Amino acid sequence: MKNISGGYLGTVVIEDGAFKVKAKHSTFELTDNRCSGMVFIGNIYENSELLEEQR
């Protein structure tokens, strides 16, 4: 597991080619290898797709 960002409202974690965004109140997760593109906490986009909140 590699912590690549500690700024903004949460933390981005890369593990086994996938990334998970741990925000203050919610967790967003993308479980494939498309770890290219910008990640914005709050309005979370990856490759121009809005990630759905995991409940």
N, CA, C and O atoms as a Maestro MAE file, in Angstrom:
{
 s_m_m2io_version
 :::
 2.0.0
}

f_m_ct {
 s_m_title
 :::
 protein
 m_atom[220] {
  # First column is atom index #
  i_m_mmod_type
  r_m_x_coord
  r_m_y_coord
  r_m_z_coord
  i_m_residue_number
  s_m_chain_name
  s_m_pdb_residue_name
  s_m_pdb_atom_name
  i_m_atomic_number
  :::
  1 25 0.846 -1.188 0.000 1 A "MET " " N  " 7
  2 3 0.000 0.000 0.000 1 A "MET " " CA " 6
  3 2 0.882 1.238 0.000 1 A "MET " " C  " 6
  4 15 1.836 1.342 0.770 1 A "MET " " O  " 8
  5 25 0.545 2.168 -0.873 2 A "LYS " " N  " 7
  6 3 1.339 3.387 -0.964 2 A "LYS " " CA " 6
  7 2 0.428 4.596 -0.837 2 A "LYS " " C  " 6
  8 15 -0.535 4.746 -1.588 2 A "LYS " " O  " 8
  9 25 0.740 5.444 0.113 3 A "ASN " " N  " 7
  10 3 -0.027 6.666 0.325 3 A "ASN " " CA " 6
  11 2 0.567 7.750 -0.556 3 A "ASN " " C  " 6
  12 15 1.694 8.185 -0.323 3 A "ASN " " O  " 8
  13 25 -0.183 8.198 -1.576 4 A "ILE " " N  " 7
  14 3 0.389 9.140 -2.537 4 A "ILE " " CA " 6
  15 2 -0.072 10.567 -2.336 4 A "ILE " " C  " 6
  16 15 0.485 11.483 -2.941 4 A "ILE " " O  " 8
  17 25 -1.089 10.781 -1.488 5 A "SER " " N  " 7
  18 3 -1.571 12.143 -1.295 5 A "SER " " CA " 6
  19 2 -2.222 12.275 0.063 5 A "SER " " C  " 6
  20 15 -3.066 11.460 0.431 5 A "SER " " O  " 8
  21 25 -1.840 13.289 0.806 6 A "GLY " " N  " 7
  22 3 -2.439 13.506 2.109 6 A "GLY " " CA " 6
  23 2 -3.136 14.839 2.201 6 A "GLY " " C  " 6
  24 15 -3.534 15.260 3.288 6 A "GLY " " O  " 8
  25 25 -3.291 15.515 1.069 7 A "GLY " " N  " 7
  26 3 -3.853 16.859 1.089 7 A "GLY " " CA " 6
  27 2 -5.354 16.875 0.872 7 A "GLY " " C  " 6
  28 15 -6.010 15.833 0.899 7 A "GLY " " O  " 8
  29 25 -5.888 18.064 0.657 8 A "TYR " " N  " 7
  30 3 -7.313 18.268 0.402 8 A "TYR " " CA " 6
  31 2 -8.142 17.700 1.543 8 A "TYR " " C  " 6
  32 15 -7.809 17.917 2.708 8 A "TYR " " O  " 8
  33 25 -9.206 16.983 1.240 9 A "LEU " " N  " 7
  34 3 -10.122 16.527 2.281 9 A "LEU " " CA " 6
  35 2 -9.947 15.065 2.641 9 A "LEU " " C  " 6
  36 15 -10.678 14.542 3.482 9 A "LEU " " O  " 8
  37 25 -8.981 14.395 2.011 10 A "GLY " " N  " 7
  38 3 -8.853 12.976 2.284 10 A "GLY " " CA " 6
  39 2 -7.518 12.442 1.834 10 A "GLY " " C  " 6
  40 15 -6.570 13.200 1.627 10 A "GLY " " O  " 8
  41 25 -7.447 11.129 1.682 11 A "THR " " N  " 7
  42 3 -6.208 10.456 1.334 11 A "THR " " CA " 6
  43 2 -6.453 9.533 0.151 11 A "THR " " C  " 6
  44 15 -7.476 8.853 0.074 11 A "THR " " O  " 8
  45 25 -5.491 9.523 -0.773 12 A "VAL " " N  " 7
  46 3 -5.560 8.597 -1.903 12 A "VAL " " CA " 6
  47 2 -4.575 7.462 -1.642 12 A "VAL " " C  " 6
  48 15 -3.396 7.706 -1.388 12 A "VAL " " O  " 8
  49 25 -5.051 6.240 -1.702 13 A "VAL " " N  " 7
  50 3 -4.226 5.068 -1.425 13 A "VAL " " CA " 6
  51 2 -4.173 4.190 -2.670 13 A "VAL " " C  " 6
  52 15 -5.204 3.860 -3.257 13 A "VAL " " O  " 8
  53 25 -2.949 3.816 -3.066 14 A "ILE " " N  " 7
  54 3 -2.768 2.886 -4.186 14 A "ILE " " CA " 6
  55 2 -2.377 1.524 -3.615 14 A "ILE " " C  " 6
  56 15 -1.435 1.419 -2.830 14 A "ILE " " O  " 8
  57 25 -3.101 0.492 -4.011 15 A "GLU " " N  " 7
  58 3 -2.764 -0.857 -3.555 15 A "GLU " " CA " 6
  59 2 -3.114 -1.851 -4.649 15 A "GLU " " C  " 6
  60 15 -4.260 -1.910 -5.095 15 A "GLU " " O  " 8
  61 25 -2.140 -2.626 -5.081 16 A "ASP " " N  " 7
  62 3 -2.336 -3.655 -6.102 16 A "ASP " " CA " 6
  63 2 -2.965 -3.099 -7.375 16 A "ASP " " C  " 6
  64 15 -3.829 -3.742 -7.973 16 A "ASP " " O  " 8
  65 25 -2.540 -1.915 -7.791 17 A "GLY " " N  " 7
  66 3 -3.008 -1.360 -9.051 17 A "GLY " " CA " 6
  67 2 -4.361 -0.681 -8.998 17 A "GLY " " C  " 6
  68 15 -4.845 -0.181 -10.014 17 A "GLY " " O  " 8
  69 25 -4.980 -0.657 -7.824 18 A "ALA " " N  " 7
  70 3 -6.264 0.024 -7.686 18 A "ALA " " CA " 6
  71 2 -6.082 1.204 -6.749 18 A "ALA " " C  " 6
  72 15 -5.119 1.252 -5.983 18 A "ALA " " O  " 8
  73 25 -6.999 2.150 -6.806 19 A "PHE " " N  " 7
  74 3 -6.897 3.221 -5.832 19 A "PHE " " CA " 6
  75 2 -8.194 3.399 -5.071 19 A "PHE " " C  " 6
  76 15 -9.283 3.132 -5.579 19 A "PHE " " O  " 8
  77 25 -8.046 3.855 -3.841 20 A "LYS " " N  " 7
  78 3 -9.189 4.097 -2.982 20 A "LYS " " CA " 6
  79 2 -9.038 5.497 -2.413 20 A "LYS " " C  " 6
  80 15 -7.961 5.867 -1.945 20 A "LYS " " O  " 8
  81 25 -10.100 6.270 -2.451 21 A "VAL " " N  " 7
  82 3 -10.084 7.616 -1.899 21 A "VAL " " CA " 6
  83 2 -10.814 7.581 -0.567 21 A "VAL " " C  " 6
  84 15 -11.999 7.255 -0.496 21 A "VAL " " O  " 8
  85 25 -10.079 7.924 0.492 22 A "LYS " " N  " 7
  86 3 -10.684 7.949 1.812 22 A "LYS " " CA " 6
  87 2 -10.953 9.401 2.189 22 A "LYS " " C  " 6
  88 15 -10.045 10.124 2.599 22 A "LYS " " O  " 8
  89 25 -12.200 9.817 2.047 23 A "ALA " " N  " 7
  90 3 -12.576 11.181 2.389 23 A "ALA " " CA " 6
  91 2 -13.019 11.237 3.851 23 A "ALA " " C  " 6
  92 15 -13.017 10.226 4.553 23 A "ALA " " O  " 8
  93 25 -13.397 12.429 4.292 24 A "LYS " " N  " 7
  94 3 -13.731 12.590 5.701 24 A "LYS " " CA " 6
  95 2 -14.951 11.769 6.108 24 A "LYS " " C  " 6
  96 15 -14.992 11.209 7.203 24 A "LYS " " O  " 8
  97 25 -15.944 11.702 5.221 25 A "HIS " " N  " 7
  98 3 -17.197 11.062 5.602 25 A "HIS " " CA " 6
  99 2 -17.568 9.883 4.716 25 A "HIS " " C  " 6
  100 15 -18.507 9.150 5.024 25 A "HIS " " O  " 8
  101 25 -16.847 9.693 3.626 26 A "SER " " N  " 7
  102 3 -17.198 8.636 2.672 26 A "SER " " CA " 6
  103 2 -15.930 8.009 2.109 26 A "SER " " C  " 6
  104 15 -14.850 8.596 2.179 26 A "SER " " O  " 8
  105 25 -16.070 6.826 1.558 27 A "THR " " N  " 7
  106 3 -14.957 6.161 0.887 27 A "THR " " CA " 6
  107 2 -15.357 5.871 -0.553 27 A "THR " " C  " 6
  108 15 -16.415 5.300 -0.818 27 A "THR " " O  " 8
  109 25 -14.487 6.279 -1.478 28 A "PHE " " N  " 7
  110 3 -14.702 6.011 -2.893 28 A "PHE " " CA " 6
  111 2 -13.621 5.039 -3.341 28 A "PHE " " C  " 6
  112 15 -12.465 5.150 -2.932 28 A "PHE " " O  " 8
  113 25 -14.002 4.092 -4.178 29 A "GLU " " N  " 7
  114 3 -13.029 3.066 -4.558 29 A "GLU " " CA " 6
  115 2 -13.182 2.716 -6.030 29 A "GLU " " C  " 6
  116 15 -14.295 2.590 -6.539 29 A "GLU " " O  " 8
  117 25 -12.048 2.560 -6.705 30 A "LEU " " N  " 7
  118 3 -12.044 2.076 -8.087 30 A "LEU " " CA " 6
  119 2 -11.162 0.840 -8.119 30 A "LEU " " C  " 6
  120 15 -9.971 0.919 -7.817 30 A "LEU " " O  " 8
  121 25 -11.733 -0.301 -8.481 31 A "THR " " N  " 7
  122 3 -11.010 -1.560 -8.357 31 A "THR " " CA " 6
  123 2 -10.570 -2.093 -9.713 31 A "THR " " C  " 6
  124 15 -10.774 -3.266 -10.024 31 A "THR " " O  " 8
  125 25 -9.962 -1.218 -10.520 32 A "ASP " " N  " 7
  126 3 -9.306 -1.702 -11.727 32 A "ASP " " CA " 6
  127 2 -7.972 -0.982 -11.877 32 A "ASP " " C  " 6
  128 15 -7.541 -0.283 -10.960 32 A "ASP " " O  " 8
  129 25 -7.322 -1.141 -13.009 33 A "ASN " " N  " 7
  130 3 -5.958 -0.640 -13.156 33 A "ASN " " CA " 6
  131 2 -5.876 0.715 -13.853 33 A "ASN " " C  " 6
  132 15 -4.795 1.124 -14.275 33 A "ASN " " O  " 8
  133 25 -7.010 1.421 -13.980 34 A "ARG " " N  " 7
  134 3 -6.997 2.695 -14.686 34 A "ARG " " CA " 6
  135 2 -6.589 3.823 -13.741 34 A "ARG " " C  " 6
  136 15 -7.346 4.770 -13.528 34 A "ARG " " O  " 8
  137 25 -5.403 3.716 -13.186 35 A "CYS " " N  " 7
  138 3 -4.953 4.708 -12.206 35 A "CYS " " CA " 6
  139 2 -4.241 5.863 -12.896 35 A "CYS " " C  " 6
  140 15 -3.187 6.312 -12.445 35 A "CYS " " O  " 8
  141 25 -4.822 6.337 -13.987 36 A "SER " " N  " 7
  142 3 -4.286 7.501 -14.667 36 A "SER " " CA " 6
  143 2 -5.337 8.592 -14.638 36 A "SER " " C  " 6
  144 15 -6.535 8.317 -14.705 36 A "SER " " O  " 8
  145 25 -4.887 9.822 -14.540 37 A "GLY " " N  " 7
  146 3 -5.815 10.935 -14.469 37 A "GLY " " CA " 6
  147 2 -5.779 11.585 -13.101 37 A "GLY " " C  " 6
  148 15 -5.114 11.106 -12.182 37 A "GLY " " O  " 8
  149 25 -6.501 12.675 -12.986 38 A "MET " " N  " 7
  150 3 -6.485 13.445 -11.757 38 A "MET " " CA " 6
  151 2 -7.603 12.975 -10.834 38 A "MET " " C  " 6
  152 15 -8.672 12.563 -11.283 38 A "MET " " O  " 8
  153 25 -7.330 13.049 -9.539 39 A "VAL " " N  " 7
  154 3 -8.330 12.703 -8.538 39 A "VAL " " CA " 6
  155 2 -8.577 13.944 -7.691 39 A "VAL " " C  " 6
  156 15 -7.646 14.516 -7.125 39 A "VAL " " O  " 8
  157 25 -9.820 14.349 -7.611 40 A "PHE " " N  " 7
  158 3 -10.176 15.506 -6.805 40 A "PHE " " CA " 6
  159 2 -11.114 15.059 -5.690 40 A "PHE " " C  " 6
  160 15 -12.190 14.520 -5.949 40 A "PHE " " O  " 8
  161 25 -10.697 15.287 -4.454 41 A "ILE " " N  " 7
  162 3 -11.558 14.960 -3.323 41 A "ILE " " CA " 6
  163 2 -12.727 15.938 -3.315 41 A "ILE " " C  " 6
  164 15 -12.540 17.135 -3.532 41 A "ILE " " O  " 8
  165 25 -13.910 15.439 -3.070 42 A "GLY " " N  " 7
  166 3 -15.103 16.267 -3.074 42 A "GLY " " CA " 6
  167 2 -15.858 16.049 -4.371 42 A "GLY " " C  " 6
  168 15 -16.984 15.552 -4.357 42 A "GLY " " O  " 8
  169 25 -15.254 16.412 -5.486 43 A "ASN " " N  " 7
  170 3 -15.779 16.055 -6.804 43 A "ASN " " CA " 6
  171 2 -14.781 15.078 -7.394 43 A "ASN " " C  " 6
  172 15 -13.793 15.484 -8.006 43 A "ASN " " O  " 8
  173 25 -15.033 13.812 -7.214 44 A "ILE " " N  " 7
  174 3 -14.029 12.799 -7.511 44 A "ILE " " CA " 6
  175 2 -14.249 12.266 -8.922 44 A "ILE " " C  " 6
  176 15 -15.268 11.645 -9.222 44 A "ILE " " O  " 8
  177 25 -13.263 12.526 -9.781 45 A "TYR " " N  " 7
  178 3 -13.316 12.056 -11.156 45 A "TYR " " CA " 6
  179 2 -12.061 11.239 -11.438 45 A "TYR " " C  " 6
  180 15 -10.981 11.565 -10.945 45 A "TYR " " O  " 8
  181 25 -12.200 10.184 -12.224 46 A "GLU " " N  " 7
  182 3 -11.058 9.410 -12.688 46 A "GLU " " CA " 6
  183 2 -11.336 9.078 -14.140 46 A "GLU " " C  " 6
  184 15 -12.323 8.412 -14.452 46 A "GLU " " O  " 8
  185 25 -10.474 9.539 -15.023 47 A "ASN " " N  " 7
  186 3 -10.698 9.379 -16.465 47 A "ASN " " CA " 6
  187 2 -12.060 9.930 -16.874 47 A "ASN " " C  " 6
  188 15 -12.763 9.319 -17.678 47 A "ASN " " O  " 8
  189 25 -12.434 11.086 -16.321 48 A "SER " " N  " 7
  190 3 -13.667 11.809 -16.650 48 A "SER " " CA " 6
  191 2 -14.930 11.059 -16.262 48 A "SER " " C  " 6
  192 15 -16.008 11.356 -16.776 48 A "SER " " O  " 8
  193 25 -14.812 10.100 -15.373 49 A "GLU " " N  " 7
  194 3 -15.986 9.386 -14.895 49 A "GLU " " CA " 6
  195 2 -16.163 9.659 -13.406 49 A "GLU " " C  " 6
  196 15 -15.220 9.527 -12.626 49 A "GLU " " O  " 8
  197 25 -17.378 10.042 -13.019 50 A "LEU " " N  " 7
  198 3 -17.654 10.286 -11.604 50 A "LEU " " CA " 6
  199 2 -17.792 8.955 -10.876 50 A "LEU " " C  " 6
  200 15 -18.615 8.114 -11.238 50 A "LEU " " O  " 8
  201 25 -16.976 8.781 -9.851 51 A "LEU " " N  " 7
  202 3 -17.044 7.538 -9.091 51 A "LEU " " CA " 6
  203 2 -18.269 7.551 -8.188 51 A "LEU " " C  " 6
  204 15 -18.617 8.578 -7.607 51 A "LEU " " O  " 8
  205 25 -18.902 6.419 -8.081 52 A "GLU " " N  " 7
  206 3 -20.082 6.320 -7.244 52 A "GLU " " CA " 6
  207 2 -19.660 6.017 -5.815 52 A "GLU " " C  " 6
  208 15 -18.702 5.284 -5.567 52 A "GLU " " O  " 8
  209 25 -20.394 6.597 -4.896 53 A "GLU " " N  " 7
  210 3 -20.051 6.424 -3.485 53 A "GLU " " CA " 6
  211 2 -20.355 5.004 -3.046 53 A "GLU " " C  " 6
  212 15 -21.433 4.477 -3.319 53 A "GLU " " O  " 8
  213 25 -19.408 4.392 -2.372 54 A "GLN " " N  " 7
  214 3 -19.594 3.047 -1.836 54 A "GLN " " CA " 6
  215 2 -20.279 3.163 -0.480 54 A "GLN " " C  " 6
  216 15 -19.754 3.803 0.431 54 A "GLN " " O  " 8
  217 25 -21.450 2.545 -0.345 55 A "ARG " " N  " 7
  218 3 -22.178 2.628 0.934 55 A "ARG " " CA " 6
  219 2 -22.151 1.285 1.631 55 A "ARG " " C  " 6
  220 15 -22.706 1.143 2.720 55 A "ARG " " O  " 8
  :::
 }
 m_bond[219] {
  # First column is bond index #
  i_m_from
  i_m_to
  i_m_order
  :::
  1 1 2 1
  2 2 3 1
  3 3 4 2
  4 3 5 1
  5 5 6 1
  6 6 7 1
  7 7 8 2
  8 7 9 1
  9 9 10 1
  10 10 11 1
  11 11 12 2
  12 11 13 1
  13 13 14 1
  14 14 15 1
  15 15 16 2
  16 15 17 1
  17 17 18 1
  18 18 19 1
  19 19 20 2
  20 19 21 1
  21 21 22 1
  22 22 23 1
  23 23 24 2
  24 23 25 1
  25 25 26 1
  26 26 27 1
  27 27 28 2
  28 27 29 1
  29 29 30 1
  30 30 31 1
  31 31 32 2
  32 31 33 1
  33 33 34 1
  34 34 35 1
  35 35 36 2
  36 35 37 1
  37 37 38 1
  38 38 39 1
  39 39 40 2
  40 39 41 1
  41 41 42 1
  42 42 43 1
  43 43 44 2
  44 43 45 1
  45 45 46 1
  46 46 47 1
  47 47 48 2
  48 47 49 1
  49 49 50 1
  50 50 51 1
  51 51 52 2
  52 51 53 1
  53 53 54 1
  54 54 55 1
  55 55 56 2
  56 55 57 1
  57 57 58 1
  58 58 59 1
  59 59 60 2
  60 59 61 1
  61 61 62 1
  62 62 63 1
  63 63 64 2
  64 63 65 1
  65 65 66 1
  66 66 67 1
  67 67 68 2
  68 67 69 1
  69 69 70 1
  70 70 71 1
  71 71 72 2
  72 71 73 1
  73 73 74 1
  74 74 75 1
  75 75 76 2
  76 75 77 1
  77 77 78 1
  78 78 79 1
  79 79 80 2
  80 79 81 1
  81 81 82 1
  82 82 83 1
  83 83 84 2
  84 83 85 1
  85 85 86 1
  86 86 87 1
  87 87 88 2
  88 87 89 1
  89 89 90 1
  90 90 91 1
  91 91 92 2
  92 91 93 1
  93 93 94 1
  94 94 95 1
  95 95 96 2
  96 95 97 1
  97 97 98 1
  98 98 99 1
  99 99 100 2
  100 99 101 1
  101 101 102 1
  102 102 103 1
  103 103 104 2
  104 103 105 1
  105 105 106 1
  106 106 107 1
  107 107 108 2
  108 107 109 1
  109 109 110 1
  110 110 111 1
  111 111 112 2
  112 111 113 1
  113 113 114 1
  114 114 115 1
  115 115 116 2
  116 115 117 1
  117 117 118 1
  118 118 119 1
  119 119 120 2
  120 119 121 1
  121 121 122 1
  122 122 123 1
  123 123 124 2
  124 123 125 1
  125 125 126 1
  126 126 127 1
  127 127 128 2
  128 127 129 1
  129 129 130 1
  130 130 131 1
  131 131 132 2
  132 131 133 1
  133 133 134 1
  134 134 135 1
  135 135 136 2
  136 135 137 1
  137 137 138 1
  138 138 139 1
  139 139 140 2
  140 139 141 1
  141 141 142 1
  142 142 143 1
  143 143 144 2
  144 143 145 1
  145 145 146 1
  146 146 147 1
  147 147 148 2
  148 147 149 1
  149 149 150 1
  150 150 151 1
  151 151 152 2
  152 151 153 1
  153 153 154 1
  154 154 155 1
  155 155 156 2
  156 155 157 1
  157 157 158 1
  158 158 159 1
  159 159 160 2
  160 159 161 1
  161 161 162 1
  162 162 163 1
  163 163 164 2
  164 163 165 1
  165 165 166 1
  166 166 167 1
  167 167 168 2
  168 167 169 1
  169 169 170 1
  170 170 171 1
  171 171 172 2
  172 171 173 1
  173 173 174 1
  174 174 175 1
  175 175 176 2
  176 175 177 1
  177 177 178 1
  178 178 179 1
  179 179 180 2
  180 179 181 1
  181 181 182 1
  182 182 183 1
  183 183 184 2
  184 183 185 1
  185 185 186 1
  186 186 187 1
  187 187 188 2
  188 187 189 1
  189 189 190 1
  190 190 191 1
  191 191 192 2
  192 191 193 1
  193 193 194 1
  194 194 195 1
  195 195 196 2
  196 195 197 1
  197 197 198 1
  198 198 199 1
  199 199 200 2
  200 199 201 1
  201 201 202 1
  202 202 203 1
  203 203 204 2
  204 203 205 1
  205 205 206 1
  206 206 207 1
  207 207 208 2
  208 207 209 1
  209 209 210 1
  210 210 211 1
  211 211 212 2
  212 211 213 1
  213 213 214 1
  214 214 215 1
  215 215 216 2
  216 215 217 1
  217 217 218 1
  218 218 219 1
  219 219 220 2
  :::
 }
}
